[in-house]
Amino acid sequence: MLALAMMGGQKGAKRRELGLKDAAEVIDPVIRGARFDLDPVARINAICEWLRFECEYSGVIEEIGRGQLQFKHLTFQEYLAAAQLASTPNRGWWPIIEARLMELQWRETIDLFPGCLLDATRGTTLDADHLVTQIHQLWPKELRLVRAARITAILSRFAPAFGCARYQPPKNSPNAAPRCSPRPKRSLSPKAQRRSRRSSGSPRPKRSASPAIVGSPPNVLRRTS
């Protein structure tokens, strides 16, 4: 929850640091459901104390002075944001994924998201199918070739996570990106064929004798004295 808030959610700006009290207010809704015996001010103070303890002992977040905290490594923040997104019920993660899909600041989180989604504790194969299907529906007004290139580029970023989970994307999606048919092979000219053989190191074919020489009588081939 804290990592996703620091990534900016659906529309906010990504930030590396967050005030201790602001971080406590992000976490407060979770604590409020478990601790009914604390008034709001006491609850925020208790969360701040817990965050200071985590900064000192967890190795994940740290306090950097002036009441500011940050994740010790940006990858922690990006991964935990992806994990939080994958845990969103009713596939509520898609509006955020769609809004951030092409942003450079969100690239690592987007790339880590399919792996988190395929984790058995967070999502299912059906959720991954939904992700792939939604991506296939993007940019319907783009040119056919441009749209195919964009969708292929995004899905190729998901390939490592899909491979680790042994996940196979749906092949018969009704909104699948159009595939570009391969260009027909053109026959090479004799000159291009000779260049290709020289570059590949293939031996040059033996040149046959001229028909005029082969069919000439023997006395034509004799050396005149």
N, C-alpha and C positions, 0 to 999 in steps of 0.2 A: 504493500500500500504506500509506504513512504517512497520507495523507488519510483513507482509509477507517478506519484505526485511531483517528484523532482524532474521526471521526464516531460512534464507539462500536460499529461492527459491527452485529451483530444485536440485542444486548441492552444494550450499555453506554451510558453517558451521553456526549453530545456535549461536546467540550471545545475550547477555543480555543488553549490552550497545552499543550506537552508537554516534559518534561525531555529534555535532549540524550541522556543515556544510555538513557532509555526509548525514544526515537526510534531509536537505534542498534540496540536489541534487536528492534524491529519489523522493521527492514531486514535484520537478521542472517541470516535463513533464505535470502534471495536471494544474499547475499555468500558464505555458507557453501558453496553449491553451486558457486561459481566459484573460491574460494580455499581449497585444502586445505592450503596450506603455513603457515597462521597458526593459532596456538593461540587459544582463545576470547577470552582477555583482550586479546591483541594485535589480534585482529580487531575487537572492539568499539571499541578506541582508534582504529583506523584509520577506522572508520565515523564516529566522532565528529569526527575531523579533516576528513573529507570533508564532513560536514554543516556544519561551520563555514565551509568554503570556499563551499558552496552559499549559505549565509546572506549571505555577503559579496558574491558575484558573480552569483547566479542571478536575483535580483529576484522570486523566487517565495516563498521562506521567509526569515525573519530571526531573529536571536538578540536576545532582549529583556532579557537580564540574568539573573544567578543560574542560568546553565545552562539556561534555558528558550528554546524556539523556537516560532514560530507562522508560519502562512502570512500573507503581507503583506496579502492581502485574503481575506475569508471565502469569496468566490466561487471563488477558486482551490481552496480545500479542498473545497468542495461539488462542483465540477465534476470534480476529480481523483478524488474518491470514486466519483462516478457512472461515470467512465471505468474505474476499477478493477473495479467491479461488473460492468460490461458485458463485461469480459475474462475473467470467471470461467468456467472450462470446464464443460461438461455442464449449462448453465443453473442453476448453483449459486447464482445471484443471486436467484432467486425467494423463498426463505425470508426473506432480509433485506428485500426489497421488500415482501413481504406483512406482515412485522412492523412496518415503518416507514411504511406507506402513508399513514396518517392523522395522522402526527405533524407538528406545525408546525415543529419543529427540523429535520426532514428534507425539508421541502416543496421547496426548491430542488434538492436532490439527486435527488428523485423526478422532478421536472419535467424535469431535464436528462438523466435516464437513457435515455428512448426515443431521443433523438438520438444518444447514445453507442452504443446498441445497434444502430442502423441504420448506423453508420459501418462501411464495408466492412472496415476493419482489425480490428474487434472482433466484430461480430455479423452476422446475416443477416436477411432478411425473415422467414424461418421463426421466428427468435427473437422478432421483434416479434409475429408471429401467436400464438406461445405466451404472450407477455405479455398480449395482449388476451384470449385465451381464459381464462387464469387469472383475470383480473379479472372476467370474466363469471361465474365460478363462485363468487365471494365472497358472503357473507351469505345462504346459502340459506334460513335460517329467518326472515329479515326479511319484513315486509309487502311485498307486490308493488310498491306505489307507492314505498315508502321505498327498497327495493333498487334499483329502476330509477333513482331520483334520485341515489343514491350512485354507481352505476356510470357514469352519464352525466356526473356532475361530475368524476370521475377521468379519464375518457377525453377530456373537453374540455380538461383541462390538458395532455394529450399532443398535442392537435391542431396546435400550432405546429411541433413537431418532425416530426410525420407529414407536414405540408404541405411543409416544406423538403425532406424526403427523397422526396417524391412517393409516399408509402406509403399504400396503401388497406387498412384493417383488413378482416379476413374478415367477409363479410356474413351468411353462413349458418352461424354458430356454433351448435351444438346447445344450448349453454347461454347463449345470448344473453339479455341483460336484457330483460324484457317491455316492450314499448312501450305507452304509454298512448294509447288511441284518443281522437281529438279530440272534444270535446263538440259535440253538434249545435247548429247556429245557431238561435237563437230569433228569431222575427219581432218587430220593434219595434212598439210601440203607436203610434197616430197622434201622440200627444203627444211620445213619444220621437223619432219621425221628424222632427217640427218642430224639436226641440232639436238634433238631429244636423245638419239643414240650416243652422241658424243658426250653429253652431260651425264648420262647414266653409265658410261663406260662399256656399253655393249659393242661387240665386234662389228666392224663394217661388213655388210654382205659382199660376197665375191662378185665381181663384175663379170658377166658372161662375155665371151668373145663375140665380136661383131658378126652378124649373119653373113656379111660379104666375105669375111675372112674364113669362116667355117666352111662355106660352100665353094670356095675357090679351088681350082685344080692344083695339084702339088707343085707344078712348075712355076706357079705364080709366087709361091712362098719361098722358092729357092733363091739364093743370093746369086745375082748375075755376076759373072766373072768379067 
